[in-house]
C-alpha cells in the first residue's frame, strides 16, 4: 500500500471508530501535530512518517497542477491542496 492508500484506510477506520477519530482530531493541539498523527498511524500498523505525508501531498498537488491549464506556471493556485494531514482532519470533522 502507498501512503495515500494507508491514509484512506485509516480514515475509513476513524470514521467508524469514535475513540480513534477523537484521538486523531486531538493531534491538532499537539506541539507537533503531524508527528503526533504519524505516531498514531504507526500504532495502528501503518508505517507512516511525517515526510511520507508531506511527499504524498506534494505529489498529489503536482499531479493536479499538471492536469489544469496544461500544468504550466499559469495553473491556478490550489491553497492547501497539498496538505494531506489537514485534508484528513477535515473529513473527520
Backbone as CSV, one residue per row, in Angstrom:
resi,resn,N_x,N_y,N_z,CA_x,CA_y,CA_z,C_x,C_y,C_z
1,UNK,0.845,-1.180,0.000,0.000,0.000,0.000,0.891,1.244,0.000
2,UNK,0.494,2.237,-0.760,1.227,3.500,-0.706,0.639,4.371,0.414
3,UNK,1.270,5.501,0.642,0.852,6.373,1.748,-0.599,6.809,1.601
4,UNK,-0.985,7.193,0.396,-2.361,7.639,0.172,-3.356,6.530,0.523
5,UNK,-3.066,5.310,0.098,-3.965,4.185,0.389,-4.029,3.895,1.891
6,UNK,-2.871,3.979,2.556,-2.874,3.754,4.002,-3.677,4.830,4.721
7,UNK,-3.521,6.083,4.296,-4.288,7.172,4.914,-5.778,6.998,4.677
8,UNK,-6.150,6.567,3.486,-7.576,6.339,3.213,-8.133,5.238,4.097
9,UNK,-7.376,4.167,4.246,-7.830,3.051,5.078,-7.973,3.495,6.537
10,UNK,-6.986,4.239,7.024,-7.053,4.733,8.401,-8.211,5.704,8.574
11,UNK,-8.426,6.539,7.591,-9.532,7.495,7.646,-10.869,6.757,7.734
12,UNK,-11.029,5.708,6.944,-12.266,4.920,6.991,-12.459,4.283,8.362
13,UNK,-11.371,3.795,8.958,-11.464,3.218,10.306,-11.867,4.287,11.317
14,UNK,-11.273,5.467,11.198,-11.565,6.548,12.139,-13.006,7.030,12.024
15,UNK,-13.555,6.974,10.819,-14.949,7.390,10.636,-15.922,6.417,11.304
16,UNK,-15.482,5.168,11.497,-16.333,4.157,12.119,-16.060,3.990,13.614
17,UNK,-14.908,4.470,14.082,-14.479,4.292,15.472,-14.331,5.669,16.123
18,UNK,-15.295,6.027,16.957,-15.322,7.363,17.554,-14.095,7.640,18.421
19,UNK,-13.605,6.637,19.143,-12.426,6.835,20.002,-11.191,7.145,19.148
20,UNK,-11.011,6.428,18.066,-9.888,6.673,17.156,-10.033,8.040,16.505
21,UNK,-11.232,8.366,16.101,-11.490,9.672,15.483,-11.105,10.801,16.444
22,UNK,-11.531,10.698,17.689,-11.223,11.723,18.686,-9.725,11.806,18.951
23,UNK,-9.063,10.668,19.000,-7.624,10.630,19.236,-6.874,11.329,18.096
24,UNK,-7.300,11.087,16.867,-6.655,11.721,15.710,-6.942,13.218,15.695
25,UNK,-8.170,13.602,15.949,-8.506,15.032,15.958,-7.744,15.773,17.052
26,UNK,-7.444,15.101,18.147,-6.705,15.727,19.247,-5.267,16.059,18.854
27,UNK,-4.763,15.451,17.798,-3.388,15.744,17.372,-3.235,17.198,16.949
28,UNK,-4.318,17.844,16.577,-4.266,19.257,16.184,-3.704,20.137,17.292
29,UNK,-3.908,19.729,18.528,-3.491,20.533,19.673,-2.085,20.187,20.156
30,UNK,-1.450,19.199,19.540,-0.101,18.785,19.949,0.934,19.820,19.536
31,UNK,2.084,19.773,20.193,3.181,20.695,19.853,3.623,20.478,18.406
32,UNK,3.639,19.222,17.962,3.978,18.880,16.572,2.859,17.985,16.046
33,UNK,1.782,18.589,15.537,0.596,17.823,15.144,0.859,16.695,14.145
34,UNK,1.640,16.962,13.122,1.887,15.936,12.107,2.662,14.765,12.689
35,UNK,3.643,15.040,13.521,4.412,13.967,14.145,3.520,13.126,15.044
36,UNK,2.691,13.781,15.840,1.770,13.061,16.729,0.796,12.202,15.923
37,UNK,0.309,12.744,14.815,-0.578,11.999,13.920,0.129,10.740,13.409
38,UNK,1.391,10.898,13.007,2.137,9.761,12.471,2.411,8.700,13.531
39,UNK,2.563,9.119,14.784,2.716,8.157,15.882,1.463,7.281,15.952
40,UNK,0.302,7.892,15.846,-0.961,7.135,15.859,-1.031,6.215,14.654
41,UNK,-0.629,6.703,13.507,-0.624,5.860,12.301,0.193,4.594,12.547
42,UNK,1.392,4.768,13.100,2.265,3.613,13.345,1.679,2.692,14.413
43,UNK,1.029,3.270,15.427,0.372,2.449,16.452,-0.720,1.574,15.824
44,UNK,-1.331,2.102,14.771,-2.409,1.377,14.085,-1.880,0.417,13.014
45,UNK,-0.553,0.351,12.881,0.044,-0.596,11.941,0.386,-0.010,10.577
46,UNK,0.319,1.306,10.452,0.647,1.962,9.186,1.986,2.671,9.339
47,UNK,2.998,2.204,8.641,4.344,2.801,8.737,4.352,4.117,7.966
48,UNK,3.852,5.144,8.609,3.767,6.477,8.009,4.533,7.450,8.891
49,UNK,5.395,8.210,8.253,6.201,9.221,8.922,5.863,10.577,8.325
50,UNK,6.172,11.662,9.028,5.818,12.992,8.519,6.245,13.240,7.065
51,UNK,7.443,12.818,6.704,7.897,13.057,5.336,7.025,12.317,4.325
52,UNK,6.496,11.157,4.696,5.611,10.408,3.804,4.344,11.197,3.497
53,UNK,3.777,11.816,4.537,2.552,12.600,4.371,2.839,13.834,3.518
54,UNK,3.963,14.476,3.768,4.329,15.677,3.012,4.552,15.339,1.546
55,UNK,5.318,14.293,1.276,5.622,13.912,-0.106,4.356,13.485,-0.835
56,UNK,3.504,12.714,-0.181,2.258,12.270,-0.822,1.396,13.474,-1.200
57,UNK,1.326,14.445,-0.310,0.544,15.647,-0.600,1.127,16.432,-1.758
58,UNK,2.449,16.574,-1.773,3.092,17.326,-2.843,2.955,16.615,-4.188
59,UNK,3.050,15.284,-4.178,2.894,14.530,-5.426,1.474,14.664,-5.964
60,UNK,0.507,14.593,-5.071,-0.887,14.739,-5.481,-1.142,16.142,-6.024
61,UNK,-0.615,17.135,-5.325,-0.787,18.529,-5.744,-0.127,18.766,-7.100
62,UNK,1.061,18.209,-7.285,1.767,18.371,-8.563,0.968,17.740,-9.691
63,UNK,0.364,16.596,-9.438,-0.457,15.945,-10.461,-1.671,16.798,-10.817
64,UNK,-2.287,17.421,-9.794,-3.431,18.307,-10.065,-2.997,19.506,-10.892
65,UNK,-1.866,20.081,-10.549,-1.372,21.254,-11.288,-1.071,20.890,-12.733
66,UNK,-0.514,19.705,-12.957,-0.213,19.291,-14.331,-1.487,19.103,-15.131
67,UNK,-2.569,18.758,-14.451,-3.811,18.469,-15.163,-4.661,19.707,-15.431
68,UNK,-4.265,20.871,-14.909,-5.046,22.085,-15.119,-4.309,23.058,-16.020
69,UNK,-4.983,23.571,-17.008,-4.415,24.570,-17.914,-3.054,24.172,-18.454
70,UNK,-2.885,22.921,-18.766,-1.615,22.472,-19.309,-0.529,22.303,-18.275
71,UNK,-0.805,22.620,-17.039,0.135,22.387,-15.958,1.283,23.364,-15.876
72,UNK,1.227,24.410,-16.630,2.315,25.376,-16.587,2.241,26.265,-15.375
73,UNK,3.093,27.236,-15.345,3.135,28.168,-14.223,1.846,28.971,-14.092
74,UNK,1.044,28.995,-15.149,-0.209,29.739,-15.082,-1.354,28.910,-14.502
75,UNK,-1.051,27.669,-14.075,-2.085,26.830,-13.480,-2.544,27.491,-12.178
76,UNK,-3.830,27.379,-11.849,-4.343,28.055,-10.652,-3.722,27.524,-9.371
77,UNK,-3.517,28.416,-8.429,-3.002,28.041,-7.128,-4.130,27.387,-6.332
78,UNK,-3.868,26.223,-5.809,-4.866,25.482,-5.046,-4.424,25.458,-3.591
79,UNK,-4.785,26.478,-2.864,-4.352,26.599,-1.472,-4.727,25.381,-0.642
80,UNK,-3.743,24.853,0.062,-3.989,23.763,0.997,-4.192,22.407,0.385
81,UNK,-4.216,22.316,-0.905,-4.480,21.033,-1.545,-3.340,20.037,-1.372
82,UNK,-2.182,20.505,-0.930,-1.059,19.596,-0.764,-0.866,19.159,0.688
83,UNK,-1.763,19.512,1.558,-1.627,19.177,2.972,-2.563,18.018,3.318
84,UNK,-2.058,16.796,3.150,-2.883,15.618,3.408,-3.321,15.521,4.857
85,UNK,-2.504,15.981,5.778,-2.882,15.940,7.191,-4.129,16.793,7.421
86,UNK,-4.109,18.027,6.926,-5.262,18.923,7.092,-6.493,18.369,6.368
87,UNK,-6.305,17.816,5.189,-7.422,17.242,4.455,-7.994,16.026,5.196
88,UNK,-7.118,15.237,5.783,-7.521,14.060,6.565,-8.415,14.506,7.721
89,UNK,-7.955,15.521,8.456,-8.734,16.006,9.594,-10.060,16.621,9.148
90,UNK,-10.058,17.313,8.031,-11.282,17.952,7.543,-12.385,16.922,7.319
91,UNK,-12.025,15.776,6.802,-13.024,14.720,6.577,-13.562,14.199,7.907
92,UNK,-12.694,14.093,8.906,-13.131,13.585,10.205,-14.012,14.575,10.959
93,UNK,-13.828,15.856,10.668,-14.631,16.881,11.355,-16.016,16.869,10.765
